[in-house]
Amino acid sequence: MGRHQPIIYNHVLLNHGNAYNKVNGEFTVPMTGVYYLNGDKSRNRK
């Protein structure tokens, strides 16, 4: 993973208002405010 590369999650649990774009990994805020983003990235080896 390179610097400033978006993280694209295969599984998104909550995405109220569809602000997170699962295709390009961008989060677009719908209105001005304070946002708290939390994520967990793990790798499942088979």
HURA-V982111 format. One record per backbone hydrogen bond with DSSP energy under -0.5 kcal/mol. CO is the residue of the C=O (numbers start at 1). NH is the residue of the N-H. Records with the same first field share a line. If there is no record, write none. Layout:
CO=NH / NH
This chain:
2=5
6=8
7=9
11=13
15=18
16=19
19=21 / 28
20=22
21=25
26=21 / 28
27=29
35=37
40=42
43=45
